[in-house]
Amino acid sequence: MYNLVEVMREKRLLTTVQARNLTFMANEELYDIENDSFQMVDTFGNEMYQGIIESSNKV
């Protein structure tokens, strides 16, 4: 979602209000695509996934 917002911002497809409201979105997201194939639940802040987050930060 964050990447889509950035592309829309660069192409000036967002209104001023949309750009302002979407500025505070998280720039890091993590989805469990095996259990959430539609990527509806961002698990980035979930402690259960902390090991995955830490290992991805090392790359």
Backbone bond lengths (Angstrom), bond angles and torsions (degrees), N, CA, C in turn:
res aa  C-N    CA-C-N  psi(-1)  N-CA   C-N-CA  omega(-1)  CA-C   N-CA-C  phi
1 M - - - 1.451 - - 1.527 110.46 -
2 Y 1.314 115.51 -42.89 1.460 119.37 -178.31 1.523 110.65 -59.51
3 N 1.337 116.22 -44.23 1.470 119.39 -179.63 1.515 111.50 -62.51
4 L 1.313 116.97 -39.72 1.463 121.27 178.69 1.529 110.41 -62.27
5 V 1.306 117.00 -43.09 1.467 121.11 178.72 1.526 110.14 -61.99
6 E 1.333 116.70 -41.22 1.461 119.62 -179.91 1.531 111.28 -65.25
7 V 1.326 117.38 -41.05 1.465 120.66 177.83 1.524 110.06 -63.11
8 M 1.324 116.20 -44.95 1.461 120.10 179.37 1.523 110.94 -63.22
9 R 1.335 116.28 -37.71 1.469 119.83 178.55 1.533 109.87 -65.10
10 E 1.336 117.54 -45.54 1.463 121.91 -179.63 1.529 112.31 -61.90
11 K 1.335 116.06 -36.36 1.463 120.31 -179.46 1.522 112.41 -87.63
12 R 1.323 115.71 4.99 1.467 123.24 178.62 1.530 112.18 57.56
13 L 1.337 115.30 43.54 1.456 121.36 179.26 1.531 112.58 -96.16
14 L 1.324 116.67 -2.90 1.456 120.92 -179.94 1.520 110.51 -101.49
15 T 1.318 115.65 143.62 1.458 119.01 172.40 1.526 108.01 -72.54
16 T 1.300 117.52 168.16 1.461 121.83 178.40 1.526 110.64 -58.45
17 V 1.312 116.81 -42.60 1.468 121.35 -179.57 1.527 110.39 -65.31
18 Q 1.323 117.49 -44.94 1.465 120.49 178.88 1.526 110.88 -61.17
19 A 1.298 116.89 -45.98 1.462 120.95 -179.81 1.522 110.95 -59.49
20 R 1.319 116.48 -43.14 1.466 120.63 179.72 1.527 111.07 -65.76
21 N 1.326 117.46 -44.85 1.463 121.08 -177.28 1.521 112.75 -70.00
22 L 1.311 117.47 -31.05 1.453 120.82 -177.44 1.526 112.81 -88.64
23 T 1.306 118.48 -5.13 1.453 122.55 179.72 1.521 111.67 -61.57
24 F 1.317 117.27 -32.05 1.454 121.21 -173.61 1.524 113.33 -89.80
25 M 1.320 117.91 8.58 1.459 120.38 178.22 1.525 109.93 -68.59
26 A 1.320 115.98 150.56 1.463 120.68 178.74 1.525 109.91 -65.78
27 N 1.316 116.03 141.79 1.460 118.74 177.98 1.519 111.23 -96.22
28 E 1.328 117.40 2.81 1.447 121.52 175.18 1.517 108.85 -127.00
29 E 1.305 115.52 130.25 1.453 121.53 -179.63 1.517 108.60 -134.72
30 L 1.318 116.83 151.80 1.454 121.91 177.02 1.517 107.74 -143.97
31 Y 1.335 115.69 126.07 1.458 120.36 -178.48 1.519 110.20 -122.50
32 D 1.311 116.56 143.22 1.461 123.80 175.14 1.530 106.43 -90.77
33 I 1.324 116.05 90.00 1.466 119.00 -172.43 1.527 113.31 -71.86
34 E 1.330 117.72 -16.44 1.466 119.47 175.26 1.526 110.81 -71.85
35 N 1.329 116.83 -38.33 1.464 121.44 -178.15 1.519 113.65 -103.20
36 D 1.326 117.27 -11.27 1.464 122.16 -176.42 1.528 108.23 -141.84
37 S 1.329 116.22 68.84 1.467 121.03 -172.99 1.528 113.45 -64.54
38 F 1.327 117.12 -20.71 1.465 120.47 178.59 1.529 112.24 -90.77
39 Q 1.323 116.92 2.49 1.464 123.85 178.19 1.528 112.02 51.60
40 M 1.308 114.71 54.53 1.461 120.94 -178.97 1.521 112.27 -92.79
41 V 1.349 117.68 -25.72 1.463 121.54 -175.56 1.525 109.12 -115.94
42 D 1.318 116.38 113.74 1.461 122.15 177.18 1.527 107.63 -78.35
43 T 1.332 116.91 117.18 1.465 121.24 -177.41 1.523 112.44 -97.45
44 F 1.307 118.15 11.36 1.465 121.30 -175.24 1.525 112.60 -56.39
45 G 1.301 119.19 -40.68 1.458 121.71 -178.28 1.519 114.07 -87.72
46 N 1.324 117.47 0.44 1.458 122.03 -177.34 1.530 110.00 -80.16
47 E 1.335 116.82 125.30 1.467 121.35 -177.62 1.529 112.03 -61.76
48 M 1.321 117.73 -25.58 1.454 121.58 179.74 1.538 111.58 -61.07
49 Y 1.306 116.82 -26.35 1.461 122.05 -176.65 1.535 112.54 -104.57
50 Q 1.307 117.54 10.67 1.462 121.82 -175.62 1.531 112.02 -58.20
51 G 1.332 117.67 -39.49 1.468 120.95 179.61 1.515 111.84 -61.53
52 I 1.313 116.88 -39.79 1.471 120.94 178.68 1.513 110.11 -66.30
53 I 1.324 115.94 -42.84 1.466 120.62 -179.86 1.525 110.43 -62.74
54 E 1.325 116.61 -45.29 1.468 120.48 -179.69 1.525 111.75 -63.97
55 S 1.339 117.21 -41.41 1.466 119.62 -179.66 1.530 111.21 -68.77
56 S 1.323 117.92 -33.18 1.462 119.42 179.35 1.528 111.33 -73.54
57 N 1.317 117.60 -26.52 1.466 120.41 177.57 1.522 112.50 -72.25
58 K 1.344 117.23 -19.95 1.448 121.66 179.75 1.523 112.36 -78.94
59 V 1.308 116.82 -18.16 1.480 121.10 -176.66 1.488 110.81 -75.03
